[in-house]
Amino acid sequence: MTTTDNTVVGARLTKPLFERLAGALAGHPYVKIVVDRAENTWHVLDTAAHSFHVRYIATCLCGMTLDELEEDVDAFNASVYTGDDRRFLLGILSLHTRTGEHPGLATRYDERPFMVLETTEADTMGAELLTELYTFVRARLDDSLPLLLKPATHAQESALVGVPESKVPRILSHELFAAAEFVPLNIAFARGRLRHFSSEEEYRKAREHLTWYDIVAMPVVPDDIPRVAGLINGSPTTPLSHTNVLAAGWGVPNAIVRDIDARVHADDLDGAWVHYEVSDGGLRLSRTSPPETLTEPHWQTHRIRLDPPDTDRAPVTPLNRLRAADRVRFGTKAANLGELHHILRHGSTELLGYYSKPRPPRPSLLPYLQRRLRVSHEDELRARAAAFLARRFRGPDGLALPFSLNQRFLASSPTIQQCIGKLKMALELNELDAVDALCLQLQGLIRTTTVPVGIELEIRDKISQHLGTARPLVVRSSSNAEDLPGFSAAGIYDSVVSVAAFPHVLDAIRQVWASLLSPRSVRLRHQAGISLDDTYMGVIVQRYAPAVLGGVMVTCDPTRPKDFRGVYLNCAADSADVVDGRTAPLQYLYNTVEGGGRTVSLGAADTDVEPAVKERLADLALAGRLLQSHFAVDDPDASPLDVEWLLADDGRIHLLQIRPYSA
């Protein structure tokens, strides 16, 4: 039987029928399915006609109107996603092709299509229902198509441990990600000149000749990429790498395209003008004619405004004494850490903002937060959320060096002042070759110029008083020219990890100060219209804490920014430095509404982390969402956070850095 919208009921699913009904997501065709246990049949939905399982079930199978569904949508969702005696089993079938071998398949296959069955993240199916769903679909799917079950969450993975692979063949999310031929990292399109590099050595030879209309394709795009029109990575990477965050902030197309070398060589695209488009539906990369004239890109005429900084003399100040308003003297990073300390000590009236916002048809997501925090009454939520943060998280012990300290140091050297004057003149004349040389000269001067005795004593005394001298320290940037709408500055300023003794701390501070004047940072700010006169560098000196696990989190899904559920985490053992492009991190996506999470990629790790650690990461994702509510009171949806963190051996999570995720 076929309904008028092409949805198929009860029929055997062949590949041609699948293709007729399918939509596309991340380059893979897929269909939604509904198994009706009461009628012992299934419905393969016409993707073009039905965007949501629940609406189809309510209107087409239960005779409800959309208004009736929306009156109690949460209860209806619970009946189909979490009910023990549910009538319907909901799933998604996607089609994949991969060369290689997988233990869930009885035979080796080369470029052979196979199907993947999964539920939504909100679904709480255990082993029995997952087995029933797989068995039902396998019996109604063309025998020539292998079928694998993909657990949608860590909970489903655990539930299936006791089920033999011979009974339910499966593939994990990270295995599918590792095999993906195409992964959209930033949805956009561009017209530009394709520059293909087989290695980083080839890229280094050509880097200084790259221009704004180039589209760079190579195995992994390095962090020092200048502003270009698009990026193509030929190998798996993380959307949270500095390079990918910059691409998102620039608004340029960016994707993982595993066969990019073959495409470029087959169509002779290196050096050719191309149309490059990244979408959920797939990749478009095709030749086009070069423009008759090259029009200046809009970002070269756009000017980013900075908050007026306060450069009056200010003392070196403990982080826990700062508040958000202190960003004008110490930079956003330092001020945000001060605000974090305040939240952990005193709570906040704003922690529920993200969950309080209406998301039609729901008046708010507060009932979901109640279930997560195990609160019986909504009026207890704010106190419970504050207690959750205070009990499980801590801010870093550290000091903030104000903008004025950097200015006093620079003013102490006539040679530095003369060189800064020459740099300003070169920028006004747009003499970029001279700019690069002057920047390198300035950086050398800053790193070697003696710090005035008064400044050195102030820094030494505050470190001794508040941080001690027995443990290593971390020195970070806190500029006023980063984390801005349209200018993230991800990775362009220096941090120095694990500095042992005071003379080295002073060297690290000068290195951070010098990074404000690196050729790359000066060029990128100049392109964004940020004047050198308006740019200042503060510094954070934090106590180093050994980590079992460390990483970065953004309070959104960077590959699907409109999905209000997801929080994305990257991490690696013993390291918080997982976004520099050189490390392949573990990657996780957590649902902060219905709950649950999944492993997206193992990166360079051989095995996944233990279940107890995954639970701590789920807590971290929820904490990020609560903090997002505080730091983005006006519009928490539009202002996700970028949080660096580490998991200490005592089980507590240290939040090392909180900044806007300006991508």
C-alpha positions in Angstrom: 0.0 0.0 0.0 1.3 3.5 -0.8 -0.2 6.7 0.7 -0.7 9.9 -1.5 2.5 11.4 -0.3 4.5 8.4 -1.4 5.1 7.0 2.1 5.2 3.2 1.8 3.4 0.9 4.2 4.2 -2.7 4.6 6.3 -3.2 1.5 9.8 -4.7 1.1 12.4 -2.0 0.9 14.6 -2.2 -2.2 17.4 0.2 -3.0 15.4 1.9 -5.9 12.4 2.4 -3.5 14.7 3.7 -0.8 16.3 6.2 -3.2 12.8 7.4 -4.3 11.8 8.2 -0.7 15.2 9.4 0.7 16.5 12.8 1.7 20.1 13.6 2.4 22.0 14.4 5.6 25.8 14.9 5.7 26.0 13.5 2.2 24.2 10.3 3.0 20.7 9.4 1.8 18.3 8.4 4.6 14.7 7.6 5.3 12.7 7.6 8.5 10.8 4.5 9.5 8.0 3.7 11.9 7.3 0.2 13.1 3.7 -0.3 14.2 3.9 -3.2 16.7 0.1 -3.4 17.1 -0.4 -3.8 13.3 2.8 -5.8 12.7 3.8 -3.5 9.8 6.1 -0.6 9.1 5.9 2.8 7.4 8.8 4.1 5.3 8.2 7.8 5.3 8.5 10.1 2.3 11.3 12.4 3.5 10.0 15.3 1.4 6.6 15.1 3.1 7.5 14.2 6.7 10.2 16.0 8.6 9.3 14.4 12.0 8.4 10.9 13.0 6.1 12.2 15.8 4.0 14.4 13.5 3.5 11.5 11.1 2.4 9.1 13.9 0.1 11.7 15.5 -1.6 12.9 12.3 -1.5 9.9 10.0 -1.8 7.0 12.4 -3.6 8.4 15.5 -5.9 10.9 13.8 -4.7 13.9 15.8 -4.4 17.5 14.6 -1.2 19.4 14.9 -2.8 21.6 17.5 -3.8 18.6 19.6 -0.3 17.2 19.3 1.3 20.5 20.4 -1.0 20.8 23.4 0.9 18.0 25.1 3.9 17.2 22.9 6.2 16.2 25.7 3.8 13.5 26.9 3.3 12.2 23.3 7.1 12.2 22.8 7.5 10.2 25.9 5.0 7.7 24.7 7.0 6.9 21.5 10.5 7.4 22.7 10.6 6.2 26.3 7.4 4.2 27.0 7.9 0.6 28.2 4.8 -0.6 26.4 5.1 1.7 23.4 3.2 0.8 20.2 5.7 2.4 17.8 9.4 1.9 17.3 11.0 4.8 15.5 14.2 4.6 13.4 16.3 6.1 10.7 17.8 4.1 7.8 20.8 5.5 6.0 22.8 4.2 3.0 26.6 4.1 3.1 29.5 2.9 0.9 32.9 2.0 2.2 35.9 0.0 1.1 37.1 -2.3 3.7 35.9 -4.9 6.2 33.7 -4.8 9.3 33.1 -7.6 11.8 29.4 -7.0 11.6 29.3 -8.2 8.0 29.7 -11.8 7.1 31.8 -11.1 3.9 34.3 -8.6 2.7 32.8 -5.8 0.5 34.5 -3.3 -1.8 32.5 -0.2 -2.5 29.4 -2.2 -1.6 26.4 -0.3 -0.3 25.2 -1.1 3.2 22.4 0.2 5.4 22.7 1.6 8.9 19.8 1.6 11.3 19.6 3.9 14.3 17.1 5.5 16.7 17.0 9.1 17.7 19.3 10.2 20.6 16.2 10.7 22.8 15.1 7.1 22.5 15.6 4.9 25.5 15.3 1.5 23.8 17.2 -1.2 25.6 18.6 -4.4 24.2 15.3 -6.2 23.8 13.6 -3.4 21.8 16.7 -2.7 19.8 16.9 -6.4 18.9 13.3 -6.4 17.9 13.7 -3.3 15.8 16.7 -4.7 14.0 15.1 -8.1 13.4 11.9 -6.5 12.1 13.7 -4.2 9.6 16.2 -6.9 8.5 13.3 -9.2 7.5 11.8 -6.4 5.3 14.9 -5.1 3.7 16.3 -6.3 0.4 18.7 -9.3 1.1 21.4 -7.8 -1.0 21.8 -4.8 1.3 23.8 -5.6 4.5 22.2 -4.0 7.6 24.1 -2.7 10.7 22.6 -1.3 13.8 24.3 1.9 15.1 23.6 2.5 18.8 22.5 6.2 19.1 23.9 6.7 22.6 26.4 5.4 25.1 23.4 3.9 27.0 22.4 1.9 23.9 26.0 0.7 23.5 26.0 -0.6 27.0 22.6 -2.2 26.7 23.8 -4.2 23.6 27.0 -5.6 25.3 25.3 -8.9 26.0 23.7 -9.2 22.6 25.9 -11.3 20.1 27.1 -9.5 17.0 25.8 -12.5 15.0 22.3 -11.6 16.2 22.5 -7.8 15.9 25.5 -6.8 13.7 26.4 -3.2 14.6 28.7 -0.3 13.9 29.6 2.4 16.3 29.3 6.1 15.6 33.0 6.7 15.7 33.6 3.8 13.2 31.1 5.4 10.8 32.7 8.8 11.2 36.2 7.4 10.6 35.0 5.9 7.3 32.9 8.9 6.2 33.9 10.1 2.7 32.3 13.5 3.4 31.7 15.5 6.6 30.4 19.1 6.4 32.3 21.3 8.8 30.9 24.7 7.8 27.9 25.0 5.5 28.6 27.8 2.9 29.6 28.3 -0.7 32.4 30.1 -2.5 33.8 30.8 -5.9 37.5 30.8 -6.0 40.8 29.4 -7.2 41.6 25.9 -5.9 45.0 25.4 -4.5 45.8 21.8 -3.8 48.8 20.7 -1.7 49.7 17.0 -1.2 51.8 17.8 1.9 52.4 20.5 4.5 55.9 21.0 2.9 54.2 22.0 -0.4 51.9 24.3 1.5 54.8 26.0 3.3 56.5 26.8 -0.1 53.3 28.5 -1.4 51.8 30.0 1.8 53.0 33.5 1.3 51.4 33.6 -2.1 48.0 32.5 -1.0 45.3 35.2 -1.4 41.8 35.9 -0.2 40.1 34.2 -3.2 42.0 30.9 -2.9 40.3 27.6 -1.7 42.9 25.4 0.0 42.7 21.6 -0.3 45.2 19.4 1.6 45.4 16.5 4.0 44.8 18.7 7.1 44.8 22.5 6.8 47.4 23.9 9.2 46.5 26.4 12.0 48.5 29.3 10.4 46.3 29.4 7.3 45.8 33.0 6.2 42.2 34.2 5.5 41.1 32.4 2.3 37.8 31.7 0.5 37.4 28.0 1.6 39.0 25.0 3.1 39.0 21.3 2.2 40.6 18.7 4.6 41.4 15.3 3.0 41.7 13.5 6.4 39.5 13.4 9.5 39.8 16.4 11.7 37.7 18.0 14.5 35.3 20.9 13.9 36.8 22.5 17.1 40.3 22.8 15.7 41.6 26.4 15.6 41.6 26.3 11.8 38.0 25.1 11.6 36.8 27.6 14.2 38.4 30.3 12.1 36.7 29.1 9.0 33.3 29.1 10.7 34.0 32.6 12.0 35.0 33.7 8.4 31.8 32.1 7.0 33.7 30.1 4.4 32.8 26.6 3.2 34.8 23.8 5.0 34.5 20.1 4.8 36.3 16.8 5.1 36.5 15.2 1.6 38.4 12.0 1.8 38.9 11.6 -2.0 39.9 15.2 -2.6 43.3 14.2 -4.1 41.6 11.9 -6.7 39.0 14.6 -7.5 41.5 17.3 -8.1 43.7 15.1 -10.3 40.9 13.5 -12.2 39.4 16.9 -13.2 42.7 18.8 -13.3 41.3 21.3 -10.7 44.6 22.5 -9.1 44.9 26.2 -10.0 41.4 26.3 -11.6 38.5 28.5 -10.6 35.8 26.4 -9.0 32.4 26.6 -7.4 32.7 25.0 -4.0 29.6 24.4 -1.9 29.1 22.5 1.4 25.6 21.6 2.5 23.9 18.9 4.5 23.0 17.3 1.3 26.5 16.9 0.1 29.4 18.5 -1.7 29.6 20.4 -4.9 33.0 21.1 -6.5 33.0 22.0 -10.1 34.9 24.2 -12.6 33.7 27.7 -13.2 35.0 30.6 -15.2 37.2 33.2 -13.4 35.6 36.6 -12.7 36.3 39.4 -15.2 37.3 41.6 -12.3 38.2 40.7 -8.7 35.9 42.5 -6.3 37.2 43.4 -2.9 35.7 40.9 -0.4 33.1 42.3 2.0 35.2 41.6 5.0 38.0 43.9 3.8 35.6 46.8 4.0 33.9 45.7 7.2 35.2 47.2 10.4 34.9 45.5 13.8 34.4 47.8 16.7 36.0 47.1 20.1 34.8 48.1 23.5 36.9 51.1 24.6 39.6 49.6 26.9 40.6 51.0 30.2 44.4 51.4 30.2 44.7 53.3 33.4 47.2 51.8 35.8 45.7 48.7 37.5 47.3 46.1 39.8 48.0 42.5 39.1 44.8 40.9 40.5 43.7 37.4 41.5 41.2 35.9 39.1 38.7 35.3 41.8 38.4 39.0 42.5 37.4 39.9 38.9 33.9 40.2 37.4 32.7 40.4 33.8 32.9 44.2 33.7 36.7 43.9 34.3 37.1 42.8 30.7 37.9 46.5 29.7 41.1 46.3 31.9 42.1 42.6 31.8 40.4 41.1 28.7 37.4 38.9 28.3 39.1 35.6 29.2 40.4 36.9 32.5 37.1 38.6 33.4 35.1 35.5 32.5 37.2 33.4 34.8 36.5 35.9 37.6 32.8 35.7 36.8 33.1 31.9 37.0 34.5 32.1 40.5 31.6 34.3 41.5 29.1 31.8 40.1 30.7 28.9 41.9 30.8 30.8 45.2 27.4 32.6 45.1 25.3 31.0 42.3 23.5 33.1 39.7 19.9 34.1 38.9 20.6 33.4 35.2 21.5 29.7 35.2 18.1 28.6 33.8 17.9 31.1 30.9 18.6 28.6 28.2 16.0 26.2 29.4 13.5 28.9 30.2 13.3 30.1 26.6 10.2 29.1 24.6 10.9 26.6 21.9 7.6 26.0 20.1 5.5 24.1 20.8 7.1 23.9 24.2 6.8 26.9 26.6 10.2 26.0 27.9 12.7 23.1 28.5 12.6 23.4 32.3 10.9 20.0 32.7 13.8 18.3 31.0 16.2 20.1 33.3 14.1 19.1 36.3 14.5 15.4 35.3 18.2 15.8 34.7 18.8 17.4 38.1 16.3 15.2 39.9 14.2 18.1 41.1 10.5 17.6 42.0 9.5 21.2 42.0 10.5 23.9 39.4 11.1 26.5 42.1 14.0 24.4 43.4 15.8 24.4 40.1 17.9 27.5 40.4 19.4 26.4 43.8 20.0 22.8 42.6 21.7 24.1 39.4 24.0 26.3 41.5 24.8 23.4 43.8 25.5 21.1 40.9 28.1 23.5 39.5 29.7 24.3 42.9 30.0 20.6 43.9 31.4 19.2 40.7 33.5 22.1 39.1 36.1 24.5 40.0 37.8 27.6 38.5 41.5 28.0 38.2 43.7 29.6 40.8 45.4 32.4 39.0 46.3 36.1 38.5 45.3 38.6 35.8 47.9 41.0 34.4 46.1 44.2 33.1 46.5 45.9 29.7 48.3 48.7 31.5 51.1 46.5 32.6 51.8 45.6 28.9 51.6 49.3 28.0 54.1 50.2 30.7 56.5 47.6 29.5 56.3 48.7 25.8 56.6 52.3 26.8 59.8 51.5 28.8 61.8 50.9 25.5 62.3 53.7 23.0 63.5 51.0 20.5 60.2 49.2 20.8 58.2 52.5 20.4 60.1 53.4 17.3 59.5 50.0 15.7 55.8 50.2 16.6 55.6 53.6 14.9 57.2 52.1 11.7 54.7 49.2 11.9 51.7 51.6 12.1 53.0 53.5 9.0 53.4 50.3 7.0 49.9 49.2 7.9 48.5 52.6 6.8 50.4 52.2 3.5 49.3 48.5 3.2 52.9 47.5 2.7 52.4 43.9 4.0 55.9 42.6 3.2 57.3 45.4 5.4 54.6 44.6 8.0 55.8 41.0 8.4 59.4 42.0 8.8 58.6 44.7 11.4 56.4 42.3 13.3 59.2 39.7 13.5 61.6 42.5 14.6 59.1 43.7 17.3 58.6 40.2 18.6 62.3 39.7 19.0 62.6 43.0 20.9 59.7 42.2 23.2 61.1 38.8 24.1 64.6 40.1 24.9 63.9 43.6 26.4 64.5 43.7 30.1 61.3 44.0 32.1 61.5 47.2 34.3 62.3 46.3 38.0 59.0 47.7 39.3 56.9 45.5 36.9 59.0 42.5 37.6 58.7 42.9 41.4 54.9 43.3 41.2 54.5 40.2 39.1 57.0 38.2 41.3 55.4 39.3 44.6 51.8 38.5 43.4 52.8 35.0 42.1 54.6 34.2 45.4 51.7 35.5 47.5 48.8 33.8 45.6 50.3 30.9 43.6 53.4 29.9 45.4 56.7 28.8 43.8 56.5 25.0 44.2 54.1 24.1 41.4 54.4 24.9 37.6 52.2 27.5 36.0 50.4 28.2 32.8 50.5 31.5 31.0 47.7 32.5 28.7 46.6 35.5 26.6 43.6 37.7 27.4 43.4 40.3 24.6 40.6 42.7 23.9 41.0 41.7 20.2 39.6 38.2 20.2 36.3 36.4 20.8 34.5 39.1 18.9 31.5 38.7 16.5 33.2 38.1 13.1 36.7 37.8 14.6 37.4 34.7 16.8 41.2 34.9 16.7 41.3 31.2 17.6 44.9 30.1 18.0 46.6 33.3 16.9 47.9 34.3 20.4 50.3 32.2 22.4 49.8 30.2 25.6 52.7 28.6 27.4 52.0 25.4 29.4 53.8 24.1 32.5 56.3 26.9 33.2 58.5 25.8 36.1 60.2 28.8 37.8 59.9 32.6 37.9 62.5 33.7 35.3 60.7 31.3 32.9 57.3 32.8 33.9 58.6 36.2 32.9 59.8 34.9 29.6 56.4 33.3 29.0 54.6 36.6 29.8 56.8 38.4 27.2 56.1 35.6 24.7 52.3 36.2 25.2 52.8 40.0 24.9 54.8 39.4 21.7 52.1 37.2 20.2 49.9 40.3 19.9 52.4 41.5 17.3 53.0 38.3 15.3 52.8 38.7 11.5 49.7 36.5 11.4 47.8 38.2 14.2 48.6 41.7 12.9 47.5 40.7 9.3 44.2 39.1 10.4 43.3 42.1 12.6 44.2 44.5 9.8 42.0 42.6 7.4 39.2 42.9 10.0 39.7 46.6 10.4 41.0 46.4 13.9 43.5 49.2 14.5 46.8 48.5 16.2 46.1 51.5 18.4 43.0 49.8 19.7 44.6 46.5 20.5 45.8 45.4 24.0 47.1 42.3 25.6 46.3 41.1 29.1 47.8 37.9 30.5 46.5 35.2 32.8 48.9 33.2 35.0 47.3 30.1 36.3 48.4 27.3 38.6 49.0 24.1 36.5 46.8 21.2 37.4 47.8 17.6 36.3 45.0 16.0 34.2 43.6 12.6 33.7 41.9 14.0 30.6 41.8 17.5 29.1 40.1 19.2 26.3 37.7 21.8 24.9 33.9 22.0 24.7 31.6 24.3 22.7 28.0 24.6 23.9 26.5 23.8 20.5 26.9 21.2 17.7 29.2 23.1 15.3 28.1 21.0 12.4 24.4 21.6 13.1 24.2 25.0 14.8 20.4 25.2 14.7 20.0 22.1 16.8 19.4 23.4 20.4 20.3 20.1 22.1 23.9 19.4 21.3 27.1 20.2 23.1 30.4 19.1 21.4 33.5 18.0 23.4 37.0 17.1 22.4 39.6 15.6 24.7 42.8 13.6 25.0 44.6 11.9 27.9 46.8 14.1 29.9 46.3 17.1 27.6 44.1 20.1 27.2 45.8 21.0 23.9 43.6 19.2 21.4 42.6 22.0 19.0 45.9 22.8 17.4 45.3 20.6 14.4 48.3 18.3 15.3 46.4 16.1 17.7 43.5 13.8 16.7 41.2 14.1 19.8 38.4 12.0 21.1 35.2 13.7 20.1 31.8 13.5 21.8 28.3 14.9 21.2 26.0 15.2 24.2 22.3 16.0 24.3 21.5 18.5 27.0 17.8 18.3 26.7 16.6 14.7 26.7 20.0 13.4 27.8 22.4 10.9 26.3 25.6 11.2 24.4 27.7 9.4 21.7 31.3 9.0 20.7 31.9 10.7 17.4 35.5 9.9 16.9 38.3 8.1 18.8 40.9 10.3 17.1 44.4 9.0 17.9 43.2 6.9 20.9 43.0 3.1 20.7 40.0 2.8 23.0 37.1 4.9 24.3 37.1 6.3 27.8 35.4 4.4 30.6 31.6 4.7 31.2 32.2 6.7 34.5 34.2 9.3 32.5 31.5 9.6 29.9 29.1 10.4 32.8 31.4 13.1 33.9 31.6 14.5 30.4 27.7 14.5 30.3 27.9 16.6 33.5 30.3 18.9 31.8 28.0 19.4 28.9 25.1 20.3 31.2 27.4 22.7 33.1 28.3 24.4 29.9 24.7 24.9 29.1 24.0 26.4 32.5 27.0 28.7 32.2 25.9 29.7 28.8 22.7 31.0 30.3 24.7 33.2 32.7 27.2 34.6 30.2 24.7 35.2 27.4 21.7 36.6 29.3 20.3 38.5 26.3 20.3 35.7 23.9 21.8 32.4 25.1 21.0 30.7 21.7 23.1 33.1 19.8 26.1 33.0 22.1 27.5 29.6 22.8 30.6 29.2 24.9 34.0 27.8 24.2 35.3 26.2 27.4 38.8 24.6 28.0 38.7 22.1 30.8 40.5 19.2 32.5 39.5 16.3 34.6 41.7 15.9 37.6 42.6 12.7 39.3 40.2 13.7 42.2 37.3 13.5 39.8 36.6 17.2 39.7 36.5 19.1 36.5 38.6 22.3 36.3 37.3 25.0 34.0 40.4 26.7 32.6 39.0 29.2 30.1 35.5 30.4 29.1 35.1 32.5 26.0 32.4 33.2 23.4 32.3 30.7 20.6 32.3 33.4 18.0 32.1 30.9 15.1 
